[in-house]
């Protein structure tokens, strides 16, 4: 076996995550699969790259040597990819996205005003992966969320605009749950529940959620980690767990969505793009298309529509130039 770029990326992600379990989630693979891949990489490298312990993994001296060069190689490849894609073309407009609701809307109702460009959309659960792929030129633009103090590390030569300045977080429970009868649910009342864990672990969400739970007097107990959002909904509807949702998600089929009392959690939804790939006008059109797609989903939940109408300060901004 010879080392490939995907092997170098896996080694870097393990080092950044500090544990195989967390790295596997961010890479979208199972922990056993990542462990097996690491063992193969270590055989090629000639020794262990990480020492394992109860607190996670730490690079060995050999691991530090490999990491230094792996980061250099990946950086050069990102620069090469960005360079060869720096000339705008009339090809598809490539968007990376972490918002499932918004993703479906943009695909189901493609906006004809995007200068005739075909729109291709790829969904991922990792904000870090989105920004890296933007830097590498795999995407022309990304649509993502930030929570709390987390700010995406955008590549040089990119710009960003805020689409929704503060989107409240809703909780999903079975419609047979005793708390489903109220207009809102206090986070403290969910202290004894099992939770479906959030998959996007690097947008600041898990940390904000756990801090909010601590303020409410409990630590959340995670029972499931599901990458299939349909299975997520069915699990919650059956009463097996509760979970967090965007307020634009739809109720039904046994699932009830309620706002959290006091709005302890909120997210900022943003669009970022490479200036070398999108002209100012096209960036404006993409922003407007995303805004129209989001607004088309506000009525998915009547409770959210009422909140939205009362909070114009979080609404998408009118076009004022793509450089803002």
Long-range contacts (C-beta under 8 A, 24 or more apart in sequence): 1-40, 1-43, 1-44, 2-44, 3-41, 3-44, 3-45, 5-73, 5-74, 5-77, 7-37, 7-41, 8-70, 8-73, 8-74, 9-70, 9-74, 10-34, 10-37, 10-38, 10-41, 11-38, 11-41, 11-49, 11-63, 11-66, 11-67, 11-70, 12-67, 12-70, 12-71, 12-74, 14-38, 14-50, 14-57, 15-50, 15-57, 15-59, 15-63, 15-67, 16-128, 18-55, 18-56, 18-57, 19-56, 19-57, 20-57, 22-201, 25-125, 25-199, 25-201, 25-225, 26-126, 26-128, 26-129, 26-201, 26-202, 28-124, 28-125, 28-126, 28-227, 77-136, 78-132, 78-135, 78-136, 81-136, 81-137, 81-138, 82-135, 82-136, 82-137, 82-155, 82-157, 82-274, 82-276, 84-137, 85-137, 85-276, 85-277, 86-137, 86-276, 86-277, 87-276, 88-276, 88-277, 88-278, 88-279, 90-117, 91-117, 91-118, 92-117, 92-118, 92-119, 92-120, 93-117, 93-118, 93-119, 93-120, 93-140, 93-141, 93-278, 93-282, 93-286, 94-120, 94-122, 94-138, 94-139, 94-140, 94-141, 95-119, 95-120, 95-121, 95-122, 95-139, 95-140, 95-141, 95-142, 95-143, 95-286, 96-121, 96-122, 96-124, 96-130, 96-133, 96-134, 96-138, 96-139, 96-141, 96-142, 96-143, 96-144, 97-121, 97-122, 97-123, 97-124, 97-130, 97-142, 97-143, 97-144, 98-123, 98-124, 98-125, 98-126, 98-127, 98-130, 98-143, 98-144, 98-145, 98-200, 98-203, 99-143, 99-144, 99-145, 99-246, 99-269, 100-229, 101-246, 101-248, 101-249, 101-297, 101-300, 102-143, 102-248, 102-269, 102-290, 102-293, 102-294, 102-297, 103-143, 105-293, 105-294, 105-296, 105-297, 106-289, 106-290, 106-293, 109-293, 109-296, 111-285, 111-288, 111-289, 111-292, 111-293, 113-285, 113-288, 113-289, 114-282, 114-285, 114-286, 114-289, 115-281, 115-282, 115-285, 117-282, 119-289, 125-199, 125-200, 125-201, 125-227, 126-200, 126-201, 126-202, 127-152, 127-200, 127-202, 127-203, 128-202, 131-155, 131-272, 134-158, 134-272, 134-273, 134-274, 137-274, 137-277, 140-273, 140-274, 140-277, 140-278, 141-271, 141-272, 141-273, 141-274, 141-277, 141-278, 141-283, 141-286, 142-271, 142-272, 142-273, 143-269, 143-270, 143-271, 143-290, 144-203, 144-269, 144-270, 144-272, 145-200, 145-203, 145-205, 145-267, 145-268, 145-269, 145-270, 146-203, 146-204, 146-267, 146-268, 146-270, 147-203, 147-204, 147-205, 147-207, 147-208, 147-265, 147-266, 147-267, 147-268, 148-204, 148-205, 148-207, 148-208, 148-211, 149-204, 150-202, 150-203, 150-204, 150-205, 150-207, 152-270, 152-272, 154-272, 155-274, 157-274, 157-275, 157-276, 158-272, 158-273, 158-274, 158-275, 159-272, 159-273, 159-275, 159-283, 159-322, 159-323, 160-270, 160-271, 160-272, 160-273, 161-270, 161-271, 161-272, 161-283, 161-287, 161-317, 161-322, 161-324, 162-268, 162-269, 162-270, 162-317, 163-269, 163-270, 163-271, 163-287, 163-290, 163-291, 163-294, 163-316, 164-267, 164-268, 164-269, 164-294, 164-314, 164-315, 164-316, 165-268, 165-313, 165-314, 165-315, 166-266, 166-267, 166-268, 166-311, 166-313, 166-314, 167-246, 167-247, 167-266, 167-267, 167-268, 167-269, 167-314, 168-247, 168-259, 168-260, 168-263, 168-265, 168-266, 168-307, 169-244, 169-245, 169-246, 169-247, 169-260, 169-263, 169-264, 169-265, 169-266, 169-267, 170-244, 170-245, 170-246, 170-247, 170-249, 170-257, 170-258, 170-259, 170-260, 170-301, 170-304, 171-242, 171-243, 171-244, 171-245, 171-257, 171-258, 171-259, 171-260, 172-233, 172-236, 172-242, 172-243, 172-244, 172-245, 172-249, 172-255, 172-256, 172-257, 173-236, 173-242, 173-255, 173-256, 173-258, 174-236, 174-237, 174-238, 174-239, 174-254, 174-255, 174-256, 175-237, 175-251, 175-254, 175-255, 175-256, 176-239, 176-254, 177-239, 177-242, 177-256, 179-258, 180-256, 180-258, 182-258, 183-258, 183-259, 183-303, 184-258, 184-259, 184-260, 184-261, 185-258, 185-259, 185-260, 185-261, 186-216, 186-260, 186-261, 186-262, 187-212, 187-213, 187-216, 187-260, 187-261, 187-262, 187-264, 188-216, 188-217, 188-218, 190-242, 191-216, 191-217, 191-218, 193-221, 193-241, 193-242, 194-221, 194-222, 194-223, 194-224, 194-240, 194-241, 194-242, 195-220, 195-221, 195-222, 195-223, 195-224, 195-241, 195-242, 195-243, 196-222, 196-223, 196-224, 196-225, 196-226, 196-232, 196-235, 196-236, 196-241, 196-242, 196-243, 197-222, 197-224, 197-225, 198-244, 199-225, 199-226, 199-227, 203-267, 205-244, 205-265, 205-267, 208-265, 209-244, 209-265, 212-264, 212-265, 215-264, 216-264, 247-301, 247-303, 247-304, 247-307, 248-294, 248-297, 248-298, 248-300, 248-301, 248-304, 249-300, 249-301, 250-300, 250-301, 251-301, 257-301, 257-303, 258-303, 259-303, 259-304, 259-307, 269-294, 273-322, 278-322, 279-322, 280-321, 280-322, 280-323, 281-322, 282-322, 283-322, 284-319, 284-321, 284-322, 287-316, 287-319, 287-322, 288-319, 290-316, 291-316
